[in-house]
């Protein structure tokens, strides 16, 4: 009898320990998903500014332009600017949709954590399902190229559809497993779309970061040094320039957001199969944060009087 009680106590302790480990791993994954989303949102904001600023700066560099007084010439200039503005609005709308998608992923991972933690199952499962439905709607809008054709290839669609088969029900428990089976393709498709759209963001950020850094160097580093008007502010400006130049020249920094989206697809597949490790994404997120910090420093230095 005594031995039976001891065995029961040991079994209970093991089950409690396993449950504790499972919950902790799910927390880690949830935190990784939230961190990925927050870092990526920052990259999207930079990409919107980068695409607009790059267009504006190209027009500034075209100066001096002779003033025109006749209506035909003025109308031609207006038409040129309006066309450029329309293109920038279209690209910004795509980025805004991407940001909504990333925010949806953040909310989904938070809700998934609550479900794994044992929050009132029915209500939480319904909330998670609502978030997945919202992401599905966003995906339908985001999954289009400029010509209207889908971004995701048929081969990739097949792989996404198969994600629900990875779910390990015996690991997750009935309610969580049912939720994951339902949402597996939606979240998988969301992460694939985010990776594809972030590729365009990388190009916008790279071009503008190089141009903005060059203007900053000429105006606030080389210019004052040549004329002998350097001070403590110049020391700060030189440091900002060199750090931004180093990051701007680093392919790892500029591709980190896209790589993080790609890695999150791997993390998602592991979540489904019962593996909760999210360590691989940490380094990529750090690189993304480094890029965000460098761009923020460059902006702050540019507006500094």
ROSE-36230 format. One line per 10 residues: number of its first residue (from 1); for each residue x, y, z of N, C-alpha, C. Coordinates in nm, 2 decimals, decimal comma. Layout:
N
NUM) X/Y/Z/X/Y/Z/X/Y/Z  ...
***
This chain:
305
1) 0,08/-0,12/0,00/0,00/0,00/0,00/0,09/0,13/0,00  0,19/0,12/0,09/0,28/0,23/0,10/0,35/0,26/-0,03  0,40/0,15/-0,09/0,47/0,16/-0,22/0,38/0,21/-0,33  0,25/0,17/-0,33/0,15/0,22/-0,43/0,14/0,37/-0,42  0,13/0,42/-0,29/0,11/0,56/-0,27/0,24/0,64/-0,32  0,35/0,58/-0,29/0,48/0,65/-0,33/0,48/0,66/-0,48  0,44/0,55/-0,55/0,44/0,55/-0,70/0,34/0,65/-0,75  0,23/0,66/-0,69/0,13/0,76/-0,73/0,18/0,91/-0,71  0,25/0,93/-0,60/0,31/1,06/-0,58/0,42/1,09/-0,68  0,50/0,99/-0,71/0,60/1,01/-0,81/0,54/1,04/-0,95
11) 0,44/0,97/-0,98/0,37/0,99/-1,11/0,31/1,12/-1,12  0,24/1,17/-1,01/0,18/1,30/-1,00/0,29/1,41/-1,02  0,40/1,39/-0,95/0,51/1,49/-0,96/0,56/1,50/-1,10  0,57/1,38/-1,17/0,62/1,38/-1,31/0,53/1,45/-1,40  0,40/1,42/-1,38/0,30/1,48/-1,47/0,30/1,63/-1,44  0,30/1,67/-1,32/0,31/1,81/-1,29/0,43/1,88/-1,34  0,54/1,81/-1,33/0,66/1,87/-1,39/0,66/1,88/-1,54  0,60/1,77/-1,61/0,59/1,78/-1,75/0,49/1,89/-1,80  0,38/1,90/-1,72/0,29/2,01/-1,75/0,35/2,15/-1,74  0,44/2,16/-1,63/0,50/2,29/-1,60/0,60/2,32/-1,72
21) 0,68/2,22/-1,76/0,77/2,24/-1,87/0,70/2,28/-2,00  0,58/2,21/-2,02/0,51/2,24/-2,14/0,45/2,38/-2,14  0,40/2,42/-2,03/0,35/2,56/-2,02/0,46/2,66/-2,04  0,58/2,63/-1,98/0,69/2,72/-1,99/0,74/2,73/-2,13  0,74/2,62/-2,20/0,79/2,62/-2,34/0,69/2,70/-2,43  0,56/2,68/-2,40/0,46/2,75/-2,47/0,47/2,90/-2,45  0,50/2,94/-2,32/0,53/3,08/-2,29/0,65/3,13/-2,37  0,75/3,05/-2,38/0,87/3,10/-2,46/0,83/3,12/-2,60  0,75/3,03/-2,66/0,71/3,04/-2,80/0,62/3,17/-2,82  0,53/3,18/-2,72/0,44/3,30/-2,73/0,52/3,43/-2,72
31) 0,62/3,43/-2,63/0,71/3,55/-2,62/0,79/3,58/-2,75  0,83/3,47/-2,81/0,90/3,48/-2,94/0,81/3,53/-3,05  0,69/3,48/-3,05/0,59/3,53/-3,15/0,56/3,68/-3,13  0,54/3,72/-3,01/0,52/3,86/-2,98/0,64/3,95/-3,01  0,76/3,90/-2,97/0,88/3,98/-3,00/0,90/3,99/-3,15  0,88/3,88/-3,23/0,89/3,89/-3,37/0,79/3,99/-3,43  0,67/3,99/-3,38/0,57/4,09/-3,43/0,61/4,23/-3,40  0,65/4,26/-3,28/0,68/4,39/-3,24/0,80/4,45/-3,32  0,90/4,36/-3,34/1,02/4,41/-3,41/0,98/4,43/-3,56  0,90/4,34/-3,62/0,86/4,35/-3,76/0,78/4,47/-3,78
41) 0,69/4,51/-3,69/0,61/4,63/-3,70/0,70/4,75/-3,71  0,81/4,75/-3,64/0,90/4,86/-3,65/0,97/4,87/-3,78  1,00/4,76/-3,84/1,06/4,75/-3,97/0,96/4,80/-4,08  0,84/4,77/-4,06/0,74/4,81/-4,16/0,72/4,97/-4,15  0,72/5,02/-4,03/0,72/5,17/-4,02/0,84/5,24/-4,10  0,96/5,18/-4,08/1,07/5,23/-4,15/1,06/5,22/-4,30  1,00/5,11/-4,35/0,99/5,08/-4,49/0,89/5,18/-4,55  0,78/5,22/-4,48/0,69/5,32/-4,53/0,76/5,45/-4,55  0,83/5,49/-4,44/0,90/5,62/-4,44/1,01/5,62/-4,55  1,08/5,50/-4,56/1,19/5,49/-4,66/1,14/5,51/-4,80
51) 1,03/5,45/-4,84/0,98/5,46/-4,98/0,94/5,60/-5,01  0,87/5,67/-4,91/0,83/5,81/-4,93/0,95/5,90/-4,94  1,04/5,89/-4,84/1,15/5,98/-4,83/1,24/5,97/-4,95  1,26/5,85/-5,00/1,35/5,82/-5,12/1,29/5,90/-5,24  1,16/5,89/-5,26/1,10/5,97/-5,37/1,12/6,12/-5,35  1,09/6,17/-5,23/1,10/6,31/-5,21/1,25/6,36/-5,23  1,34/6,28/-5,18/1,48/6,32/-5,19/1,53/6,32/-5,33  1,48/6,23/-5,41/1,52/6,23/-5,55/1,48/6,36/-5,62  1,36/6,41/-5,58/1,32/6,54/-5,64/1,39/6,66/-5,59  1,44/6,65/-5,46/1,52/6,76/-5,41/1,65/6,76/-5,48
61) 1,71/6,65/-5,51/1,84/6,64/-5,58/1,83/6,69/-5,72  1,71/6,69/-5,78/1,69/6,74/-5,92/1,69/6,89/-5,93  1,69/6,96/-5,82/1,70/7,10/-5,82/1,84/7,15/-5,87  1,85/7,27/-5,92/1,75/7,37/-5,93/1,66/7,35/-6,06  1,53/7,37/-6,04/1,44/7,36/-6,16/1,39/7,50/-6,18  1,39/7,54/-6,30/1,35/7,67/-6,34/1,20/7,69/-6,31  1,16/7,80/-6,25/1,02/7,83/-6,22/0,94/7,83/-6,35  0,82/7,79/-6,35/0,74/7,79/-6,46/0,61/7,87/-6,43  0,56/7,94/-6,52/0,44/8,02/-6,49/0,32/7,98/-6,58  0,35/7,92/-6,70/0,24/7,88/-6,78/0,17/7,76/-6,73
71) 0,04/7,76/-6,74/-0,05/7,65/-6,68/-0,01/7,51/-6,73  0,03/7,50/-6,86/0,05/7,37/-6,92/0,17/7,31/-6,85  0,28/7,38/-6,82/0,40/7,33/-6,76/0,37/7,30/-6,61  0,29/7,38/-6,55/0,26/7,36/-6,41/0,17/7,23/-6,40  0,08/7,22/-6,49/-0,01/7,10/-6,49/0,07/6,97/-6,51  0,18/6,98/-6,60/0,26/6,86/-6,63/0,34/6,82/-6,50  0,39/6,92/-6,43/0,46/6,90/-6,30/0,37/6,83/-6,20  0,25/6,89/-6,19/0,15/6,84/-6,10/0,11/6,69/-6,13  0,09/6,67/-6,26/0,06/6,53/-6,30/0,17/6,43/-6,26  0,30/6,47/-6,28/0,41/6,39/-6,25/0,41/6,36/-6,10
81) 0,39/6,46/-6,02/0,39/6,44/-5,87/0,27/6,35/-5,83  0,15/6,38/-5,88/0,03/6,30/-5,85/0,05/6,15/-5,88  0,11/6,12/-5,99/0,14/5,99/-6,03/0,23/5,92/-5,93  0,34/5,99/-5,90/0,43/5,93/-5,80/0,36/5,91/-5,66  0,28/6,01/-5,63/0,20/6,00/-5,50/0,11/5,88/-5,50  0,04/5,86/-5,61/-0,05/5,74/-5,62/0,03/5,61/-5,60  0,15/5,60/-5,66/0,23/5,48/-5,65/0,27/5,46/-5,50  0,31/5,57/-5,44/0,35/5,56/-5,30/0,24/5,52/-5,21  0,12/5,58/-5,24/0,00/5,54/-5,16/-0,03/5,39/-5,17  -0,01/5,34/-5,29/-0,04/5,20/-5,32/0,06/5,11/-5,24
91) 0,19/5,15/-5,24/0,29/5,07/-5,17/0,27/5,08/-5,02  0,23/5,20/-4,97/0,21/5,22/-4,83/0,09/5,14/-4,78  -0,02/5,13/-4,87/-0,13/5,05/-4,83/-0,09/4,90/-4,81  -0,01/4,85/-4,90/0,04/4,72/-4,88/0,11/4,70/-4,75  0,20/4,80/-4,72/0,27/4,79/-4,59/0,18/4,80/-4,47  0,07/4,88/-4,48/-0,02/4,90/-4,37/-0,10/4,76/-4,35  -0,13/4,70/-4,46/-0,20/4,57/-4,45/-0,11/4,47/-4,39  0,02/4,47/-4,43/0,12/4,38/-4,37/0,13/4,41/-4,21  0,13/4,54/-4,18/0,14/4,57/-4,03/0,02/4,51/-3,96  -0,10/4,52/-4,02/-0,22/4,47/-3,95/-0,21/4,31/-3,94
101) -0,15/4,25/-4,04/-0,13/4,11/-4,04/-0,03/4,07/-3,92  0,08/4,15/-3,91/0,17/4,12/-3,80/0,11/4,15/-3,67  0,03/4,25/-3,65/-0,04/4,28/-3,53/-0,13/4,16/-3,49  -0,19/4,11/-3,60/-0,28/3,99/-3,58/-0,21/3,87/-3,53  -0,09/3,85/-3,58/0,00/3,74/-3,53/0,03/3,76/-3,38  0,07/3,88/-3,35/0,10/3,91/-3,21/-0,02/3,88/-3,12  -0,14/3,92/-3,16/-0,26/3,89/-3,08/-0,29/3,74/-3,07  -0,27/3,67/-3,18/-0,29/3,53/-3,19/-0,20/3,45/-3,09  -0,07/3,49/-3,09/0,02/3,42/-3,00/-0,01/3,44/-2,85  -0,06/3,57/-2,82/-0,09/3,60/-2,68/-0,22/3,51/-2,64
111) -0,32/3,51/-2,73/-0,44/3,43/-2,70/-0,41/3,28/-2,69  -0,32/3,23/-2,78/-0,28/3,09/-2,78/-0,21/3,06/-2,64  -0,13/3,15/-2,59/-0,07/3,13/-2,46/-0,18/3,12/-2,35  -0,28/3,20/-2,36/-0,38/3,19/-2,26/-0,45/3,06/-2,26  -0,47/3,01/-2,38/-0,54/2,88/-2,40/-0,45/2,77/-2,34  -0,32/2,78/-2,37/-0,23/2,67/-2,32/-0,22/2,68/-2,17  -0,23/2,80/-2,11/-0,22/2,82/-1,97/-0,35/2,77/-1,89  -0,45/2,73/-1,97/-0,57/2,68/-1,91/-0,68/2,79/-1,88  -0,68/2,90/-1,95/-0,78/3,00/-1,93/-0,91/2,93/-1,97  -1,03/2,99/-1,93/-1,16/2,93/-1,96/-1,16/2,89/-2,10
121) -1,16/2,76/-2,12/-1,13/2,70/-2,25/-1,22/2,74/-2,37  -1,35/2,74/-2,34/-1,45/2,76/-2,45/-1,44/2,91/-2,50  -1,43/3,00/-2,40/-1,43/3,14/-2,44/-1,29/3,18/-2,51  -1,18/3,12/-2,45/-1,05/3,15/-2,51/-1,04/3,09/-2,65  -1,09/2,97/-2,66/-1,08/2,90/-2,79/-1,16/2,98/-2,90  -1,27/3,03/-2,86/-1,35/3,11/-2,95/-1,28/3,24/-2,99  -1,21/3,30/-2,89/-1,13/3,42/-2,92/-1,02/3,40/-3,01  -0,95/3,28/-2,99/-0,84/3,24/-3,08/-0,89/3,22/-3,22  -1,01/3,16/-3,23/-1,07/3,13/-3,36/-1,10/3,26/-3,43  -1,15/3,36/-3,35/-1,19/3,49/-3,42/-1,06/3,56/-3,47
131) -0,95/3,55/-3,40/-0,82/3,61/-3,44/-0,78/3,54/-3,57  -0,79/3,41/-3,57/-0,75/3,33/-3,69/-0,83/3,37/-3,81  -0,96/3,39/-3,79/-1,05/3,43/-3,90/-1,01/3,57/-3,95  -0,98/3,66/-3,86/-0,93/3,79/-3,90/-0,81/3,78/-3,99  -0,71/3,70/-3,94/-0,59/3,68/-4,02/-0,62/3,63/-4,16  -0,71/3,53/-4,17/-0,75/3,47/-4,29/-0,80/3,58/-4,39  -0,88/3,67/-4,34/-0,93/3,78/-4,42/-0,82/3,87/-4,47  -0,73/3,91/-4,38/-0,62/3,99/-4,42/-0,53/3,92/-4,52  -0,51/3,79/-4,51/-0,43/3,71/-4,60/-0,49/3,72/-4,74  -0,62/3,71/-4,75/-0,69/3,72/-4,88/-0,66/3,85/-4,96
141) -0,64/3,95/-4,88/-0,62/4,08/-4,94/-0,47/4,10/-4,97  -0,38/4,05/-4,88/-0,24/4,06/-4,89/-0,18/3,97/-5,00  -0,24/3,86/-5,02/-0,19/3,76/-5,12/-0,21/3,79/-5,26  -0,17/3,91/-5,30/-0,19/3,96/-5,44/-0,07/4,04/-5,49  -0,02/4,01/-5,60/0,09/4,10/-5,66/0,02/4,22/-5,73  0,10/4,31/-5,78/0,04/4,43/-5,85/-0,05/4,39/-5,96  -0,03/4,28/-6,03/-0,11/4,24/-6,14/-0,23/4,16/-6,10  -0,25/4,14/-5,97/-0,36/4,06/-5,92/-0,33/3,91/-5,90  -0,22/3,86/-5,95/-0,19/3,72/-5,93/-0,14/3,69/-5,79  -0,16/3,57/-5,74/-0,12/3,53/-5,60/0,03/3,54/-5,58
151) 0,07/3,58/-5,46/0,21/3,59/-5,42/0,26/3,45/-5,39  0,18/3,36/-5,34/0,22/3,23/-5,29/0,21/3,13/-5,41  0,32/3,05/-5,43/0,32/2,95/-5,54/0,23/2,84/-5,50  0,19/2,76/-5,60/0,10/2,64/-5,57/0,17/2,54/-5,49  0,31/2,52/-5,51/0,38/2,43/-5,43/0,38/2,47/-5,28  0,40/2,60/-5,26/0,40/2,65/-5,12/0,26/2,63/-5,06  0,16/2,65/-5,14/0,02/2,63/-5,09/0,00/2,49/-5,04  0,05/2,39/-5,11/0,04/2,25/-5,08/0,10/2,23/-4,94  0,22/2,28/-4,92/0,29/2,26/-4,80/0,22/2,33/-4,68  0,16/2,44/-4,71/0,08/2,51/-4,60/-0,04/2,43/-4,56
161) -0,11/2,37/-4,66/-0,23/2,29/-4,64/-0,20/2,17/-4,55  -0,07/2,12/-4,56/-0,04/2,00/-4,49/0,00/2,02/-4,35  0,01/2,15/-4,31/0,06/2,18/-4,17/-0,03/2,12/-4,06  -0,16/2,12/-4,09/-0,26/2,07/-3,99/-0,23/1,92/-3,95  -0,16/1,85/-4,04/-0,13/1,70/-4,02/-0,01/1,69/-3,92  0,06/1,80/-3,89/0,17/1,79/-3,80/0,13/1,79/-3,66  0,00/1,83/-3,63/-0,04/1,85/-3,49/-0,03/1,72/-3,41  0,04/1,73/-3,30/0,05/1,61/-3,21/-0,05/1,63/-3,10  -0,17/1,57/-3,12/-0,28/1,58/-3,02/-0,24/1,53/-2,88  -0,16/1,43/-2,87/-0,13/1,37/-2,74/-0,04/1,46/-2,66
171) 0,03/1,55/-2,73/0,11/1,65/-2,66/0,03/1,77/-2,61  -0,05/1,82/-2,70/-0,12/1,95/-2,67/-0,24/1,93/-2,59  -0,31/1,82/-2,59/-0,44/1,81/-2,52/-0,55/1,84/-2,63  -0,67/1,79/-2,60/-0,78/1,80/-2,69/-0,82/1,93/-2,74  -0,84/2,03/-2,65/-0,88/2,16/-2,69/-0,78/2,24/-2,77  -0,65/2,24/-2,72/-0,55/2,31/-2,79/-0,52/2,24/-2,92  -0,52/2,11/-2,93/-0,49/2,04/-3,05/-0,60/2,07/-3,16  -0,72/2,07/-3,12/-0,83/2,11/-3,21/-0,81/2,25/-3,27  -0,77/2,34/-3,18/-0,75/2,48/-3,22/-0,63/2,49/-3,32  -0,53/2,41/-3,29/-0,41/2,42/-3,38/-0,44/2,35/-3,51
181) -0,51/2,24/-3,51/-0,54/2,18/-3,64/-0,62/2,27/-3,73  -0,71/2,35/-3,67/-0,80/2,44/-3,74/-0,71/2,56/-3,80  -0,62/2,61/-3,71/-0,55/2,73/-3,75/-0,42/2,71/-3,82  -0,37/2,59/-3,82/-0,23/2,57/-3,87/-0,21/2,63/-4,01  -0,30/2,60/-4,11/-0,28/2,66/-4,24/-0,29/2,81/-4,25  -0,38/2,87/-4,17/-0,40/3,01/-4,17/-0,27/3,08/-4,12  -0,22/3,04/-4,00/-0,10/3,10/-3,95/0,02/3,08/-4,04  0,03/2,96/-4,09/0,14/2,93/-4,19/0,13/3,02/-4,31  0,02/3,04/-4,37/0,00/3,13/-4,48/0,03/3,27/-4,44  -0,01/3,31/-4,32/0,02/3,45/-4,28/0,17/3,47/-4,27
191) 0,24/3,38/-4,21/0,39/3,40/-4,20/0,46/3,39/-4,33  0,41/3,31/-4,43/0,47/3,31/-4,56/0,45/3,44/-4,63  0,33/3,50/-4,62/0,30/3,63/-4,69/0,38/3,74/-4,63  0,40/3,73/-4,49/0,48/3,84/-4,43/0,63/3,83/-4,48  0,68/3,71/-4,50/0,81/3,70/-4,55/0,82/3,76/-4,69  0,73/3,73/-4,78/0,73/3,77/-4,91/0,72/3,93/-4,92  0,63/3,99/-4,84/0,62/4,13/-4,85/0,74/4,20/-4,79  0,79/4,14/-4,68/0,91/4,20/-4,62/1,03/4,20/-4,71  1,03/4,12/-4,81/1,14/4,12/-4,91/1,14/4,26/-4,98  1,02/4,31/-5,02/1,01/4,44/-5,08/1,05/4,55/-4,98
201) 1,02/4,53/-4,85/1,06/4,63/-4,75/1,21/4,64/-4,74  1,27/4,52/-4,75/1,42/4,52/-4,74/1,48/4,61/-4,85  1,43/4,60/-4,97/1,48/4,68/-5,08/1,46/4,83/-5,06  1,34/4,87/-5,01/1,31/5,01/-4,98/1,40/5,06/-4,87  1,42/4,98/-4,76/1,50/5,03/-4,65/1,65/5,04/-4,69  1,70/4,95/-4,77/1,84/4,95/-4,81/1,87/5,08/-4,89  1,78/5,10/-4,99/1,81/5,22/-5,08/1,80/5,35/-5,00  1,70/5,37/-4,91/1,69/5,49/-4,84/1,80/5,51/-4,73  1,83/5,40/-4,67/1,93/5,40/-4,57/2,07/5,45/-4,62  2,10/5,40/-4,74/2,23/5,44/-4,80/2,23/5,59/-4,84
211) 2,11/5,63/-4,90/2,10/5,77/-4,94/2,10/5,87/-4,82  2,02/5,83/-4,72/2,01/5,92/-4,61/2,14/5,93/-4,53  2,21/5,81/-4,52/2,34/5,81/-4,46/2,44/5,90/-4,53  2,44/5,89/-4,66/2,53/5,97/-4,74/2,51/6,12/-4,72  2,38/6,16/-4,72/2,35/6,30/-4,70/2,39/6,35/-4,56  2,36/6,27/-4,47/2,40/6,30/-4,33/2,55/6,32/-4,32  2,63/6,23/-4,38/2,77/6,23/-4,37/2,83/6,36/-4,43  2,77/6,40/-4,55/2,81/6,52/-4,62/2,78/6,65/-4,53  2,66/6,65/-4,48/2,61/6,77/-4,41/2,66/6,79/-4,27  2,68/6,67/-4,20/2,71/6,69/-4,05/2,84/6,63/-4,01
221) 2,91/6,56/-4,10/3,04/6,50/-4,06/3,15/6,56/-4,14  3,15/6,54/-4,27/3,26/6,59/-4,36/3,26/6,74/-4,37  3,14/6,80/-4,39/3,13/6,94/-4,41/3,18/7,02/-4,29  3,14/6,99/-4,17/3,19/7,07/-4,05/3,34/7,04/-4,03  3,39/6,92/-4,06/3,53/6,89/-4,05/3,62/6,97/-4,14  3,57/6,98/-4,26/3,65/7,06/-4,36/3,66/7,20/-4,33  3,55/7,26/-4,27/3,55/7,40/-4,24/3,60/7,43/-4,09  3,63/7,32/-4,02/3,68/7,34/-3,89/3,58/7,38/-3,78  3,45/7,35/-3,81/3,35/7,39/-3,71/3,30/7,27/-3,63  3,39/7,18/-3,59/3,34/7,06/-3,52/3,33/7,09/-3,37
231) 3,24/7,02/-3,30/3,22/7,03/-3,16/3,18/6,90/-3,10  3,12/6,90/-2,98/3,08/6,78/-2,92/2,97/6,71/-3,00  2,88/6,79/-3,06/2,77/6,74/-3,14/2,83/6,66/-3,26  2,94/6,71/-3,31/3,00/6,65/-3,43/3,05/6,51/-3,39  3,10/6,49/-3,27/3,15/6,36/-3,22/3,03/6,26/-3,22  2,91/6,31/-3,17/2,80/6,22/-3,17/2,75/6,19/-3,31  2,75/6,29/-3,40/2,70/6,27/-3,54/2,79/6,17/-3,61  2,93/6,18/-3,59/3,02/6,09/-3,65/3,00/5,95/-3,61  2,97/5,93/-3,47/2,95/5,80/-3,42/2,82/5,74/-3,48  2,71/5,82/-3,49/2,59/5,77/-3,55/2,61/5,73/-3,69
241) 2,68/5,81/-3,77/2,70/5,78/-3,91/2,78/5,65/-3,93  2,89/5,63/-3,85/2,97/5,51/-3,87/2,89/5,38/-3,83  2,81/5,39/-3,72/2,73/5,28/-3,68/2,62/5,24/-3,79  2,56/5,35/-3,84/2,45/5,32/-3,94/2,52/5,27/-4,07  2,63/5,32/-4,11/2,70/5,27/-4,23/2,73/5,13/-4,21  2,78/5,09/-4,09/2,82/4,95/-4,07/2,70/4,86/-4,08  2,59/4,90/-4,02/2,46/4,82/-4,03/2,41/4,82/-4,17  2,41/4,94/-4,23/2,36/4,94/-4,37/2,43/4,86/-4,47  2,56/4,84/-4,44/2,64/4,75/-4,53/2,63/4,61/-4,49  2,56/4,58/-4,38/2,55/4,44/-4,34/2,43/4,37/-4,40
251) 2,44/4,27/-4,48/2,33/4,20/-4,54/2,25/4,13/-4,43  2,31/4,09/-4,32/2,24/4,02/-4,21/2,14/4,12/-4,15  2,18/4,24/-4,13/2,09/4,34/-4,06/1,97/4,37/-4,15  2,00/4,39/-4,28/1,89/4,43/-4,37/1,80/4,31/-4,41  1,84/4,19/-4,39/1,76/4,08/-4,43/1,70/4,01/-4,30  1,73/4,07/-4,18/1,69/4,00/-4,06/1,54/3,99/-4,04  1,46/4,09/-4,08/1,32/4,09/-4,07/1,26/3,98/-4,15  1,31/3,97/-4,28/1,26/3,86/-4,37/1,30/3,73/-4,32  1,42/3,72/-4,27/1,47/3,59/-4,22/1,39/3,55/-4,09  1,35/3,65/-4,01/1,27/3,62/-3,89/1,14/3,56/-3,93
261) 1,08/3,62/-4,03/0,95/3,57/-4,08/0,96/3,43/-4,13  1,07/3,40/-4,20/1,09/3,26/-4,25/1,12/3,17/-4,13  1,19/3,21/-4,03/1,22/3,12/-3,92/1,09/3,10/-3,84  1,01/3,20/-3,83/0,88/3,18/-3,76/0,80/3,07/-3,82  0,81/3,05/-3,95/0,74/2,94/-4,01/0,79/2,80/-3,96  0,92/2,79/-3,94/0,98/2,67/-3,88/0,93/2,66/-3,74  0,94/2,77/-3,66/0,89/2,76/-3,52/0,74/2,72/-3,52  0,66/2,77/-3,61/0,52/2,73/-3,61/0,50/2,58/-3,63  0,58/2,53/-3,73/0,57/2,38/-3,75/0,61/2,30/-3,63  0,71/2,35/-3,56/0,76/2,28/-3,44/0,65/2,29/-3,33
271) 0,58/2,40/-3,32/0,48/2,42/-3,22/0,37/2,31/-3,25  0,33/2,29/-3,37/0,23/2,20/-3,41/0,27/2,05/-3,38  0,40/2,02/-3,39/0,44/1,89/-3,37/0,48/1,86/-3,23  0,47/1,96/-3,14/0,49/1,95/-3,00/0,63/1,99/-2,95  0,71/2,04/-3,04/0,84/2,09/-3,01/0,83/2,24/-2,99  0,87/2,29/-2,87/0,84/2,43/-2,84/0,96/2,52/-2,84  1,08/2,47/-2,88/1,20/2,56/-2,88/1,18/2,67/-2,98  1,21/2,79/-2,93/1,21/2,91/-3,02/1,34/2,98/-3,01  1,45/2,91/-2,97/1,58/2,98/-2,95/1,64/3,04/-3,08  1,61/2,97/-3,20/1,67/3,00/-3,32/1,64/3,15/-3,37
281) 1,52/3,20/-3,32/1,48/3,33/-3,37/1,54/3,44/-3,29  1,59/3,41/-3,18/1,64/3,52/-3,09/1,75/3,61/-3,16  1,85/3,54/-3,22/1,96/3,62/-3,28/1,91/3,70/-3,39  1,81/3,65/-3,47/1,76/3,73/-3,58/1,68/3,85/-3,53  1,61/3,84/-3,42/1,54/3,95/-3,37/1,64/4,05/-3,31  1,75/4,01/-3,26/1,85/4,10/-3,21/1,90/4,19/-3,33  1,93/4,12/-3,44/1,98/4,19/-3,56/1,87/4,29/-3,61  1,75/4,26/-3,60/1,64/4,35/-3,64/1,64/4,47/-3,55  1,65/4,44/-3,42/1,65/4,55/-3,33/1,77/4,64/-3,35  1,88/4,59/-3,38/2,00/4,67/-3,41/1,97/4,77/-3,53
291) 1,91/4,71/-3,63/1,88/4,79/-3,75/1,78/4,90/-3,71  1,68/4,87/-3,63/1,58/4,97/-3,59/1,65/5,08/-3,51  1,74/5,04/-3,42/1,81/5,14/-3,33/1,89/5,23/-3,42  1,96/5,18/-3,52/2,05/5,26/-3,60/1,97/5,36/-3,68  1,86/5,32/-3,74/1,77/5,41/-3,82/1,71/5,51/-3,73  1,67/5,48/-3,61/1,61/5,57/-3,51/1,72/5,68/-3,48  1,84/5,63/-3,46/1,95/5,73/-3,42/1,98/5,82/-3,54  1,98/5,77/-3,66/2,00/5,86/-3,78/1,89/5,96/-3,79  1,76/5,92/-3,77/1,65/6,02/-3,77/1,67/6,12/-3,67  1,70/6,08/-3,54/1,71/6,17/-3,43/1,82/6,27/-3,46
301) 1,94/6,22/-3,51/2,05/6,31/-3,54/2,01/6,41/-3,65  1,93/6,37/-3,75/1,90/6,46/-3,86/1,81/6,57/-3,82  1,72/6,55/-3,72/1,63/6,65/-3,67/1,69/6,74/-3,56  1,81/6,70/-3,51/1,87/6,77/-3,40/1,93/6,90/-3,45  1,90/7,01/-3,38/1,95/7,14/-3,42/2,09/7,16/-3,37
***
